[in-house]
Amino acid sequence: MPSSYILDEQRRAAKLDALRRDIRAGMESGPSAPLDIEALKAEGRRRLAAVESGTIRYPRARTGPTGA
């Protein structure tokens, strides 16, 4: 069996384990709450206005695993 296949299987297994942990953490975090989309949009607009006015500076988003 080629080593690349083994590495791919190890990566797939690691991703699946991480997904299972994330799902478990979500389930254990308590009951969900209704999503207030209007409040979410208002908060996003408030943050955007603060950034555009220079009141707040957010760090640049990372574009990849190395931040490059």
All heavy atoms as TSV, in Angstrom:
chain	resi	resn	atom	element	x	y	z
A	1	MET	N	N	0.848	-1.174	0.000
A	1	MET	CA	C	0.000	0.000	0.000
A	1	MET	C	C	0.898	1.242	0.000
A	1	MET	O	O	1.792	1.346	0.838
A	1	MET	CB	C	-0.875	-0.030	1.248
A	1	MET	CG	C	-2.141	0.729	1.105
A	1	MET	SD	S	-3.256	0.485	2.516
A	1	MET	CE	C	-3.796	-1.182	2.253
A	2	PRO	N	N	0.663	2.203	-0.892
A	2	PRO	CA	C	1.508	3.395	-0.944
A	2	PRO	C	C	1.379	4.221	0.337
A	2	PRO	O	O	0.325	4.273	0.959
A	2	PRO	CB	C	0.973	4.178	-2.142
A	2	PRO	CG	C	0.017	3.299	-2.846
A	2	PRO	CD	C	-0.333	2.179	-1.933
A	3	SER	N	N	2.486	4.857	0.701
A	3	SER	CA	C	2.477	5.652	1.936
A	3	SER	C	C	1.524	6.837	1.823
A	3	SER	O	O	0.972	7.278	2.827
A	3	SER	CB	C	3.880	6.130	2.272
A	3	SER	OG	O	4.368	6.982	1.256
A	4	SER	N	N	1.307	7.368	0.608
A	4	SER	CA	C	0.374	8.491	0.460
A	4	SER	C	C	-1.043	8.067	0.822
A	4	SER	O	O	-1.815	8.844	1.394
A	4	SER	CB	C	0.417	9.053	-0.957
A	4	SER	OG	O	-0.014	8.078	-1.888
A	5	TYR	N	N	-1.396	6.824	0.509
A	5	TYR	CA	C	-2.716	6.313	0.877
A	5	TYR	C	C	-2.859	6.248	2.390
A	5	TYR	O	O	-3.881	6.642	2.953
A	5	TYR	CB	C	-2.941	4.926	0.268
A	5	TYR	CG	C	-4.228	4.283	0.713
A	5	TYR	CD1	C	-5.434	4.650	0.135
A	5	TYR	CD2	C	-4.245	3.328	1.731
A	5	TYR	CE1	C	-6.623	4.083	0.551
A	5	TYR	CE2	C	-5.427	2.745	2.144
A	5	TYR	CZ	C	-6.617	3.122	1.554
A	5	TYR	OH	O	-7.792	2.566	1.974
A	6	ILE	N	N	-1.824	5.773	3.045
A	6	ILE	CA	C	-1.853	5.670	4.511
A	6	ILE	C	C	-1.966	7.054	5.129
A	6	ILE	O	O	-2.752	7.267	6.057
A	6	ILE	CB	C	-0.611	4.912	5.023
A	6	ILE	CG1	C	-0.674	3.454	4.553
A	6	ILE	CG2	C	-0.512	4.985	6.545
A	6	ILE	CD1	C	0.586	2.669	4.783
A	7	LEU	N	N	-1.203	8.018	4.607
A	7	LEU	CA	C	-1.284	9.381	5.128
A	7	LEU	C	C	-2.663	9.976	4.902
A	7	LEU	O	O	-3.214	10.653	5.767
A	7	LEU	CB	C	-0.214	10.266	4.482
A	7	LEU	CG	C	1.222	9.971	4.901
A	7	LEU	CD1	C	2.196	10.833	4.096
A	7	LEU	CD2	C	1.406	10.219	6.385
A	8	ASP	N	N	-3.248	9.737	3.716
A	8	ASP	CA	C	-4.599	10.235	3.433
A	8	ASP	C	C	-5.604	9.638	4.411
A	8	ASP	O	O	-6.490	10.336	4.912
A	8	ASP	CB	C	-5.013	9.905	1.998
A	8	ASP	CG	C	-4.296	10.737	0.960
A	8	ASP	OD1	O	-3.707	11.779	1.330
A	8	ASP	OD2	O	-4.323	10.352	-0.231
A	9	GLU	N	N	-5.485	8.354	4.684
A	9	GLU	CA	C	-6.384	7.700	5.629
A	9	GLU	C	C	-6.201	8.253	7.044
A	9	GLU	O	O	-7.168	8.436	7.781
A	9	GLU	CB	C	-6.178	6.185	5.611
A	9	GLU	CG	C	-6.790	5.511	4.417
A	9	GLU	CD	C	-8.287	5.715	4.356
A	9	GLU	OE1	O	-8.990	5.407	5.339
A	9	GLU	OE2	O	-8.762	6.213	3.322
A	10	GLN	N	N	-4.955	8.536	7.422
A	10	GLN	CA	C	-4.696	9.107	8.750
A	10	GLN	C	C	-5.300	10.505	8.847
A	10	GLN	O	O	-5.884	10.863	9.871
A	10	GLN	CB	C	-3.198	9.145	9.022
A	10	GLN	CG	C	-2.598	7.781	9.262
A	10	GLN	CD	C	-1.088	7.814	9.371
A	10	GLN	OE1	O	-0.432	8.747	8.909
A	10	GLN	NE2	N	-0.518	6.772	9.966
A	11	ARG	N	N	-5.155	11.303	7.793
A	11	ARG	CA	C	-5.746	12.652	7.789
A	11	ARG	C	C	-7.260	12.566	7.864
A	11	ARG	O	O	-7.900	13.324	8.587
A	11	ARG	CB	C	-5.326	13.414	6.534
A	11	ARG	CG	C	-3.933	13.938	6.596
A	11	ARG	CD	C	-3.646	14.856	5.408
A	11	ARG	NE	N	-2.223	14.901	5.200
A	11	ARG	CZ	C	-1.575	14.377	4.177
A	11	ARG	NH1	N	-2.229	13.785	3.213
A	11	ARG	NH2	N	-0.273	14.456	4.095
A	12	ARG	N	N	-7.849	11.647	7.097
A	12	ARG	CA	C	-9.295	11.490	7.099
A	12	ARG	C	C	-9.780	11.084	8.482
A	12	ARG	O	O	-10.751	11.629	9.008
A	12	ARG	CB	C	-9.715	10.441	6.067
A	12	ARG	CG	C	-11.224	10.311	5.912
A	12	ARG	CD	C	-11.613	9.080	5.130
A	12	ARG	NE	N	-11.290	7.843	5.827
A	12	ARG	CZ	C	-11.974	7.353	6.865
A	12	ARG	NH1	N	-12.994	8.014	7.346
A	12	ARG	NH2	N	-11.614	6.226	7.431
A	13	ALA	N	N	-9.086	10.166	9.107
A	13	ALA	CA	C	-9.456	9.714	10.447
A	13	ALA	C	C	-9.321	10.853	11.461
A	13	ALA	O	O	-10.181	11.012	12.332
A	13	ALA	CB	C	-8.595	8.524	10.866
A	14	ALA	N	N	-8.276	11.658	11.338
A	14	ALA	CA	C	-8.085	12.781	12.257
A	14	ALA	C	C	-9.199	13.812	12.079
A	14	ALA	O	O	-9.720	14.359	13.063
A	14	ALA	CB	C	-6.724	13.427	12.020
A	15	LYS	N	N	-9.577	14.079	10.834
A	15	LYS	CA	C	-10.664	15.031	10.579
A	15	LYS	C	C	-11.988	14.512	11.135
A	15	LYS	O	O	-12.771	15.270	11.720
A	15	LYS	CB	C	-10.811	15.297	9.072
A	15	LYS	CG	C	-9.741	16.176	8.506
A	15	LYS	CD	C	-9.997	16.416	7.027
A	15	LYS	CE	C	-8.963	17.311	6.404
A	15	LYS	NZ	N	-9.253	17.583	4.988
A	16	LEU	N	N	-12.228	13.233	10.959
A	16	LEU	CA	C	-13.449	12.632	11.474
A	16	LEU	C	C	-13.482	12.682	12.996
A	16	LEU	O	O	-14.512	13.000	13.602
A	16	LEU	CB	C	-13.573	11.195	10.976
A	16	LEU	CG	C	-14.881	10.475	11.262
A	16	LEU	CD1	C	-16.073	11.244	10.727
A	16	LEU	CD2	C	-14.833	9.076	10.666
A	17	ASP	N	N	-12.351	12.416	13.634
A	17	ASP	CA	C	-12.279	12.514	15.098
A	17	ASP	C	C	-12.551	13.939	15.563
A	17	ASP	O	O	-13.285	14.156	16.534
A	17	ASP	CB	C	-10.907	12.055	15.608
A	17	ASP	CG	C	-10.719	10.557	15.521
A	17	ASP	OD1	O	-11.723	9.825	15.398
A	17	ASP	OD2	O	-9.550	10.115	15.576
A	18	ALA	N	N	-11.977	14.923	14.868
A	18	ALA	CA	C	-12.193	16.328	15.234
A	18	ALA	C	C	-13.656	16.704	15.059
A	18	ALA	O	O	-14.237	17.401	15.908
A	18	ALA	CB	C	-11.300	17.236	14.391
A	19	LEU	N	N	-14.276	16.238	13.987
A	19	LEU	CA	C	-15.695	16.516	13.762
A	19	LEU	C	C	-16.542	15.910	14.863
A	19	LEU	O	O	-17.449	16.560	15.396
A	19	LEU	CB	C	-16.114	15.977	12.394
A	19	LEU	CG	C	-17.587	16.133	12.032
A	19	LEU	CD1	C	-17.992	17.598	12.021
A	19	LEU	CD2	C	-17.870	15.485	10.686
A	20	ARG	N	N	-16.236	14.687	15.235
A	20	ARG	CA	C	-16.992	14.039	16.316
A	20	ARG	C	C	-16.835	14.789	17.631
A	20	ARG	O	O	-17.794	14.960	18.386
A	20	ARG	CB	C	-16.534	12.595	16.475
A	20	ARG	CG	C	-17.028	11.701	15.370
A	20	ARG	CD	C	-16.601	10.265	15.583
A	20	ARG	NE	N	-17.174	9.412	14.548
A	20	ARG	CZ	C	-16.519	8.444	13.943
A	20	ARG	NH1	N	-15.262	8.176	14.266
A	20	ARG	NH2	N	-17.106	7.723	13.021
A	21	ARG	N	N	-15.611	15.261	17.932
A	21	ARG	CA	C	-15.390	16.049	19.158
A	21	ARG	C	C	-16.195	17.343	19.115
A	21	ARG	O	O	-16.804	17.730	20.118
A	21	ARG	CB	C	-13.907	16.363	19.333
A	21	ARG	CG	C	-13.089	15.240	19.901
A	21	ARG	CD	C	-11.692	15.698	20.331
A	21	ARG	NE	N	-10.971	16.399	19.272
A	21	ARG	CZ	C	-10.205	15.812	18.356
A	21	ARG	NH1	N	-10.065	14.500	18.354
A	21	ARG	NH2	N	-9.574	16.532	17.450
A	22	ASP	N	N	-16.186	18.019	17.962
A	22	ASP	CA	C	-16.926	19.278	17.831
A	22	ASP	C	C	-18.431	19.060	17.997
A	22	ASP	O	O	-19.110	19.846	18.656
A	22	ASP	CB	C	-16.642	19.934	16.486
A	22	ASP	CG	C	-15.236	20.481	16.377
A	22	ASP	OD1	O	-14.552	20.609	17.417
A	22	ASP	OD2	O	-14.808	20.790	15.243
A	23	ILE	N	N	-18.942	17.996	17.406
A	23	ILE	CA	C	-20.372	17.693	17.550
A	23	ILE	C	C	-20.701	17.399	18.998
A	23	ILE	O	O	-21.684	17.909	19.552
A	23	ILE	CB	C	-20.774	16.520	16.636
A	23	ILE	CG1	C	-20.719	16.959	15.169
A	23	ILE	CG2	C	-22.161	16.001	16.996
A	23	ILE	CD1	C	-20.894	15.834	14.176
A	24	ARG	N	N	-19.852	16.603	19.657
A	24	ARG	CA	C	-20.082	16.274	21.068
A	24	ARG	C	C	-20.058	17.537	21.926
A	24	ARG	O	O	-20.913	17.734	22.792
A	24	ARG	CB	C	-19.034	15.265	21.559
A	24	ARG	CG	C	-19.346	14.688	22.929
A	24	ARG	CD	C	-18.367	13.596	23.357
A	24	ARG	NE	N	-18.203	12.553	22.364
A	24	ARG	CZ	C	-17.077	12.346	21.661
A	24	ARG	NH1	N	-16.009	13.090	21.863
A	24	ARG	NH2	N	-17.005	11.378	20.777
A	25	ALA	N	N	-19.088	18.411	21.675
A	25	ALA	CA	C	-18.990	19.661	22.444
A	25	ALA	C	C	-20.240	20.512	22.230
A	25	ALA	O	O	-20.751	21.120	23.171
A	25	ALA	CB	C	-17.741	20.432	22.042
A	26	GLY	N	N	-20.719	20.550	21.007
A	26	GLY	CA	C	-21.938	21.310	20.730
A	26	GLY	C	C	-23.140	20.737	21.444
A	26	GLY	O	O	-23.959	21.482	21.997
A	27	MET	N	N	-23.260	19.437	21.438
A	27	MET	CA	C	-24.387	18.788	22.101
A	27	MET	C	C	-24.335	19.003	23.616
A	27	MET	O	O	-25.368	19.155	24.260
A	27	MET	CB	C	-24.400	17.289	21.794
A	27	MET	CG	C	-24.577	16.962	20.329
A	27	MET	SD	S	-26.172	17.423	19.672
A	27	MET	CE	C	-27.200	16.207	20.451
A	28	GLU	N	N	-23.122	19.028	24.164
A	28	GLU	CA	C	-22.971	19.181	25.614
A	28	GLU	C	C	-23.007	20.635	26.063
A	28	GLU	O	O	-23.023	20.907	27.256
A	28	GLU	CB	C	-21.659	18.528	26.060
A	28	GLU	CG	C	-21.662	17.019	25.897
A	28	GLU	CD	C	-20.308	16.375	26.135
A	28	GLU	OE1	O	-19.315	17.109	26.327
A	28	GLU	OE2	O	-20.242	15.136	26.114
A	29	SER	N	N	-23.032	21.572	25.125
A	29	SER	CA	C	-22.984	22.988	25.500
A	29	SER	C	C	-24.326	23.530	25.970
A	29	SER	O	O	-24.416	24.677	26.395
A	29	SER	CB	C	-22.476	23.828	24.330
A	29	SER	OG	O	-23.444	23.866	23.285
A	30	GLY	N	N	-25.343	22.717	25.887
A	30	GLY	CA	C	-26.643	23.147	26.384
A	30	GLY	C	C	-27.633	23.322	25.250
A	30	GLY	O	O	-27.324	23.095	24.083
A	31	PRO	N	N	-28.837	23.738	25.618
A	31	PRO	CA	C	-29.889	23.872	24.607
A	31	PRO	C	C	-29.597	25.031	23.652
A	31	PRO	O	O	-28.932	26.000	24.009
A	31	PRO	CB	C	-31.146	24.137	25.429
A	31	PRO	CG	C	-30.657	24.696	26.715
A	31	PRO	CD	C	-29.302	24.092	26.958
A	32	SER	N	N	-30.106	24.879	22.463
A	32	SER	CA	C	-29.940	25.942	21.481
A	32	SER	C	C	-30.919	27.068	21.772
A	32	SER	O	O	-31.883	26.902	22.518
A	32	SER	CB	C	-30.168	25.396	20.072
A	32	SER	OG	O	-31.493	24.915	19.954
A	33	ALA	N	N	-30.659	28.208	21.191
A	33	ALA	CA	C	-31.536	29.359	21.348
A	33	ALA	C	C	-31.976	29.812	19.962
A	33	ALA	O	O	-31.260	29.606	18.977
A	33	ALA	CB	C	-30.798	30.496	22.065
A	34	PRO	N	N	-33.124	30.438	19.868
A	34	PRO	CA	C	-33.573	30.919	18.570
A	34	PRO	C	C	-32.590	31.958	18.019
A	34	PRO	O	O	-32.000	32.726	18.770
A	34	PRO	CB	C	-34.926	31.569	18.847
A	34	PRO	CG	C	-35.312	31.178	20.225
A	34	PRO	CD	C	-34.078	30.722	20.933
A	35	LEU	N	N	-32.421	31.958	16.723
A	35	LEU	CA	C	-31.530	32.900	16.068
A	35	LEU	C	C	-32.313	34.161	15.722
A	35	LEU	O	O	-33.321	34.104	15.017
A	35	LEU	CB	C	-30.953	32.277	14.787
A	35	LEU	CG	C	-30.084	33.195	13.940
A	35	LEU	CD1	C	-28.843	33.632	14.710
A	35	LEU	CD2	C	-29.693	32.506	12.646
A	36	ASP	N	N	-31.865	35.291	16.235
A	36	ASP	CA	C	-32.469	36.577	15.907
A	36	ASP	C	C	-31.641	37.194	14.784
A	36	ASP	O	O	-30.657	37.888	15.034
A	36	ASP	CB	C	-32.493	37.477	17.135
A	36	ASP	CG	C	-33.186	38.813	16.894
A	36	ASP	OD1	O	-33.479	39.135	15.717
A	36	ASP	OD2	O	-33.425	39.525	17.883
A	37	ILE	N	N	-32.018	36.918	13.544
A	37	ILE	CA	C	-31.223	37.349	12.410
A	37	ILE	C	C	-31.139	38.868	12.323
A	37	ILE	O	O	-30.111	39.422	11.930
A	37	ILE	CB	C	-31.742	36.721	11.091
A	37	ILE	CG1	C	-30.713	36.855	9.977
A	37	ILE	CG2	C	-33.054	37.338	10.673
A	37	ILE	CD1	C	-29.479	36.074	10.163
A	38	GLU	N	N	-32.183	39.568	12.683
A	38	GLU	CA	C	-32.151	41.034	12.629
A	38	GLU	C	C	-31.144	41.598	13.621
A	38	GLU	O	O	-30.414	42.540	13.314
A	38	GLU	CB	C	-33.548	41.619	12.862
A	38	GLU	CG	C	-34.528	41.311	11.731
A	38	GLU	CD	C	-34.010	41.727	10.360
A	38	GLU	OE1	O	-33.437	42.834	10.221
A	38	GLU	OE2	O	-34.174	40.937	9.410
A	39	ALA	N	N	-31.061	41.016	14.821
A	39	ALA	CA	C	-30.072	41.463	15.807
A	39	ALA	C	C	-28.660	41.142	15.323
A	39	ALA	O	O	-27.740	41.949	15.495
A	39	ALA	CB	C	-30.332	40.799	17.161
A	40	LEU	N	N	-28.486	39.991	14.698
A	40	LEU	CA	C	-27.186	39.611	14.169
A	40	LEU	C	C	-26.745	40.574	13.066
A	40	LEU	O	O	-25.602	41.040	13.037
A	40	LEU	CB	C	-27.249	38.180	13.633
A	40	LEU	CG	C	-25.974	37.607	13.070
A	40	LEU	CD1	C	-24.918	37.463	14.155
A	40	LEU	CD2	C	-26.252	36.264	12.421
A	41	LYS	N	N	-27.653	40.914	12.169
A	41	LYS	CA	C	-27.337	41.846	11.089
A	41	LYS	C	C	-27.031	43.243	11.645
A	41	LYS	O	O	-26.105	43.919	11.190
A	41	LYS	CB	C	-28.484	41.898	10.090
A	41	LYS	CG	C	-28.574	40.624	9.255
A	41	LYS	CD	C	-29.888	40.419	8.547
A	41	LYS	CE	C	-30.272	41.439	7.560
A	41	LYS	NZ	N	-31.508	41.089	6.822
A	42	ALA	N	N	-27.796	43.667	12.649
A	42	ALA	CA	C	-27.563	44.983	13.252
A	42	ALA	C	C	-26.176	45.044	13.903
A	42	ALA	O	O	-25.457	46.038	13.769
A	42	ALA	CB	C	-28.646	45.300	14.286
A	43	GLU	N	N	-25.779	43.969	14.575
A	43	GLU	CA	C	-24.449	43.923	15.193
A	43	GLU	C	C	-23.362	43.953	14.123
A	43	GLU	O	O	-22.349	44.639	14.263
A	43	GLU	CB	C	-24.315	42.663	16.058
A	43	GLU	CG	C	-22.938	42.432	16.628
A	43	GLU	CD	C	-22.503	43.489	17.642
A	43	GLU	OE1	O	-23.338	44.284	18.097
A	43	GLU	OE2	O	-21.302	43.502	17.990
A	44	GLY	N	N	-23.564	43.226	13.046
A	44	GLY	CA	C	-22.602	43.241	11.948
A	44	GLY	C	C	-22.476	44.629	11.335
A	44	GLY	O	O	-21.369	45.093	11.044
A	45	ARG	N	N	-23.596	45.292	11.156
A	45	ARG	CA	C	-23.565	46.665	10.602
A	45	ARG	C	C	-22.860	47.624	11.563
A	45	ARG	O	O	-22.121	48.504	11.143
A	45	ARG	CB	C	-24.978	47.133	10.316
A	45	ARG	CG	C	-25.611	46.431	9.136
A	45	ARG	CD	C	-26.995	47.015	8.817
A	45	ARG	NE	N	-27.617	46.229	7.782
A	45	ARG	CZ	C	-28.676	45.430	7.962
A	45	ARG	NH1	N	-29.224	45.329	9.169
A	45	ARG	NH2	N	-29.177	44.747	6.968
A	46	ARG	N	N	-23.111	47.439	12.865
A	46	ARG	CA	C	-22.463	48.298	13.863
A	46	ARG	C	C	-20.952	48.098	13.814
A	46	ARG	O	O	-20.181	49.071	13.816
A	46	ARG	CB	C	-22.996	47.975	15.264
A	46	ARG	CG	C	-22.448	48.896	16.353
A	46	ARG	CD	C	-22.779	48.387	17.750
A	46	ARG	NE	N	-22.123	47.129	18.071
A	46	ARG	CZ	C	-20.818	46.998	18.367
A	46	ARG	NH1	N	-20.025	48.041	18.337
A	46	ARG	NH2	N	-20.316	45.814	18.663
A	47	ARG	N	N	-20.511	46.857	13.738
A	47	ARG	CA	C	-19.078	46.573	13.683
A	47	ARG	C	C	-18.452	47.113	12.397
A	47	ARG	O	O	-17.360	47.683	12.426
A	47	ARG	CB	C	-18.823	45.073	13.772
A	47	ARG	CG	C	-19.088	44.506	15.140
A	47	ARG	CD	C	-18.765	43.035	15.157
A	47	ARG	NE	N	-19.032	42.437	16.457
A	47	ARG	CZ	C	-18.617	41.245	16.805
A	47	ARG	NH1	N	-17.927	40.497	15.958
A	47	ARG	NH2	N	-18.905	40.771	17.987
A	48	LEU	N	N	-19.135	46.925	11.285
A	48	LEU	CA	C	-18.623	47.420	10.017
A	48	LEU	C	C	-18.494	48.939	10.047
A	48	LEU	O	O	-17.497	49.499	9.603
A	48	LEU	CB	C	-19.536	46.977	8.869
A	48	LEU	CG	C	-19.135	47.448	7.485
A	48	LEU	CD1	C	-17.751	46.926	7.113
A	48	LEU	CD2	C	-20.175	47.017	6.460
A	49	ALA	N	N	-19.493	49.624	10.584
A	49	ALA	CA	C	-19.437	51.082	10.678
A	49	ALA	C	C	-18.265	51.524	11.548
A	49	ALA	O	O	-17.578	52.499	11.227
A	49	ALA	CB	C	-20.753	51.623	11.235
A	50	ALA	N	N	-18.010	50.797	12.638
A	50	ALA	CA	C	-16.894	51.143	13.519
A	50	ALA	C	C	-15.566	50.963	12.803
A	50	ALA	O	O	-14.659	51.796	12.926
A	50	ALA	CB	C	-16.938	50.292	14.788
A	51	VAL	N	N	-15.444	49.906	12.023
A	51	VAL	CA	C	-14.202	49.666	11.279
A	51	VAL	C	C	-14.032	50.732	10.203
A	51	VAL	O	O	-12.950	51.303	10.037
A	51	VAL	CB	C	-14.197	48.253	10.660
A	51	VAL	CG1	C	-13.043	48.094	9.681
A	51	VAL	CG2	C	-14.123	47.199	11.750
A	52	GLU	N	N	-15.103	51.014	9.463
A	52	GLU	CA	C	-15.019	52.000	8.380
A	52	GLU	C	C	-14.738	53.398	8.892
A	52	GLU	O	O	-14.103	54.197	8.205
A	52	GLU	CB	C	-16.294	51.964	7.545
A	52	GLU	CG	C	-16.399	50.706	6.707
A	52	GLU	CD	C	-17.690	50.611	5.928
A	52	GLU	OE1	O	-18.670	51.305	6.290
A	52	GLU	OE2	O	-17.732	49.823	4.965
A	53	SER	N	N	-15.191	53.718	10.097
A	53	SER	CA	C	-14.951	55.053	10.650
A	53	SER	C	C	-13.577	55.151	11.310
A	53	SER	O	O	-13.156	56.234	11.695
A	53	SER	CB	C	-16.033	55.403	11.670
A	53	SER	OG	O	-15.884	54.624	12.847
A	54	GLY	N	N	-12.905	54.031	11.465
A	54	GLY	CA	C	-11.593	54.035	12.091
A	54	GLY	C	C	-11.646	53.916	13.597
A	54	GLY	O	O	-10.622	53.977	14.269
A	55	THR	N	N	-12.832	53.747	14.151
A	55	THR	CA	C	-12.982	53.606	15.597
A	55	THR	C	C	-12.349	52.320	16.093
A	55	THR	O	O	-11.745	52.280	17.159
A	55	THR	CB	C	-14.486	53.608	15.975
A	55	THR	OG1	O	-15.084	54.784	15.448
A	55	THR	CG2	C	-14.684	53.549	17.455
A	56	ILE	N	N	-12.480	51.267	15.311
A	56	ILE	CA	C	-11.957	49.951	15.677
A	56	ILE	C	C	-11.162	49.416	14.504
A	56	ILE	O	O	-11.532	49.596	13.350
A	56	ILE	CB	C	-13.102	48.966	15.991
A	56	ILE	CG1	C	-13.794	49.356	17.273
A	56	ILE	CG2	C	-12.604	47.541	16.072
A	56	ILE	CD1	C	-14.927	48.440	17.642
A	57	ARG	N	N	-10.065	48.734	14.810
A	57	ARG	CA	C	-9.302	48.048	13.766
A	57	ARG	C	C	-9.275	46.577	14.097
A	57	ARG	O	O	-8.881	46.186	15.182
A	57	ARG	CB	C	-7.876	48.591	13.701
A	57	ARG	CG	C	-7.841	50.011	13.190
A	57	ARG	CD	C	-6.483	50.399	12.782
A	57	ARG	NE	N	-6.047	49.475	11.726
A	57	ARG	CZ	C	-4.799	49.375	11.297
A	57	ARG	NH1	N	-3.869	50.112	11.813
A	57	ARG	NH2	N	-4.471	48.539	10.355
A	58	TYR	N	N	-9.729	45.784	13.174
A	58	TYR	CA	C	-9.671	44.340	13.330
A	58	TYR	C	C	-8.442	43.825	12.619
A	58	TYR	O	O	-8.057	44.355	11.583
A	58	TYR	CB	C	-10.923	43.673	12.730
A	58	TYR	CG	C	-12.154	43.859	13.586
A	58	TYR	CD1	C	-13.130	44.773	13.246
A	58	TYR	CD2	C	-12.330	43.105	14.735
A	58	TYR	CE1	C	-14.259	44.942	14.026
A	58	TYR	CE2	C	-13.444	43.272	15.529
A	58	TYR	CZ	C	-14.407	44.185	15.162
A	58	TYR	OH	O	-15.504	44.336	15.939
A	59	PRO	N	N	-7.834	42.756	13.141
A	59	PRO	CA	C	-6.689	42.178	12.437
A	59	PRO	C	C	-7.142	41.614	11.095
A	59	PRO	O	O	-8.274	41.200	10.943
A	59	PRO	CB	C	-6.203	41.069	13.357
A	59	PRO	CG	C	-7.273	40.863	14.352
A	59	PRO	CD	C	-8.151	42.064	14.367
A	60	ARG	N	N	-6.232	41.622	10.154
A	60	ARG	CA	C	-6.549	41.072	8.834
A	60	ARG	C	C	-6.818	39.578	8.963
A	60	ARG	O	O	-6.192	38.884	9.747
A	60	ARG	CB	C	-5.403	41.316	7.858
A	60	ARG	CG	C	-5.214	42.784	7.566
A	60	ARG	CD	C	-4.005	43.057	6.720
A	60	ARG	NE	N	-4.131	42.778	5.295
A	60	ARG	CZ	C	-4.959	43.389	4.449
A	60	ARG	NH1	N	-5.791	44.280	4.879
A	60	ARG	NH2	N	-4.939	43.115	3.165
A	61	ALA	N	N	-7.751	39.118	8.170
A	61	ALA	CA	C	-8.100	37.698	8.186
A	61	ALA	C	C	-6.950	36.889	7.612
A	61	ALA	O	O	-6.303	37.299	6.663
A	61	ALA	CB	C	-9.361	37.458	7.374
A	62	ARG	N	N	-6.720	35.747	8.218
A	62	ARG	CA	C	-5.721	34.834	7.678
A	62	ARG	C	C	-6.310	34.162	6.459
A	62	ARG	O	O	-7.467	33.787	6.449
A	62	ARG	CB	C	-5.350	33.800	8.723
A	62	ARG	CG	C	-4.577	34.412	9.866
A	62	ARG	CD	C	-4.282	33.457	10.976
A	62	ARG	NE	N	-4.129	32.082	10.532
A	62	ARG	CZ	C	-3.629	31.121	11.265
A	62	ARG	NH1	N	-3.239	31.380	12.476
A	62	ARG	NH2	N	-3.535	29.882	10.823
A	63	THR	N	N	-5.494	33.987	5.444
A	63	THR	CA	C	-5.995	33.388	4.220
A	63	THR	C	C	-5.665	31.913	4.103
A	63	THR	O	O	-6.170	31.252	3.222
A	63	THR	CB	C	-5.423	34.115	2.994
A	63	THR	OG1	O	-3.992	34.071	3.070
A	63	THR	CG2	C	-5.878	35.561	2.968
A	64	GLY	N	N	-4.836	31.409	4.944
A	64	GLY	CA	C	-4.478	29.995	4.859
A	64	GLY	C	C	-3.916	29.509	6.168
A	64	GLY	O	O	-3.856	30.257	7.138
A	65	PRO	N	N	-3.523	28.262	6.217
A	65	PRO	CA	C	-3.026	27.703	7.468
A	65	PRO	C	C	-1.770	28.398	7.992
A	65	PRO	O	O	-1.500	28.389	9.170
A	65	PRO	CB	C	-2.745	26.241	7.143
A	65	PRO	CG	C	-2.891	26.089	5.685
A	65	PRO	CD	C	-3.555	27.303	5.133
A	66	THR	N	N	-1.024	29.045	7.093
A	66	THR	CA	C	0.189	29.737	7.540
A	66	THR	C	C	-0.035	31.225	7.693
A	66	THR	O	O	0.860	31.957	8.063
A	66	THR	CB	C	1.332	29.510	6.529
A	66	THR	OG1	O	0.934	30.058	5.268
A	66	THR	CG2	C	1.659	28.051	6.388
A	67	GLY	N	N	-1.257	31.693	7.360
A	67	GLY	CA	C	-1.549	33.115	7.454
A	67	GLY	C	C	-1.058	33.877	6.235
A	67	GLY	O	O	-1.135	35.093	6.190
A	68	ALA	N	N	-0.579	33.175	5.233
A	68	ALA	CA	C	-0.045	33.836	4.025
A	68	ALA	C	C	-1.141	34.137	3.046
A	68	ALA	O	O	-2.191	33.618	3.046
A	68	ALA	CB	C	0.983	32.929	3.380
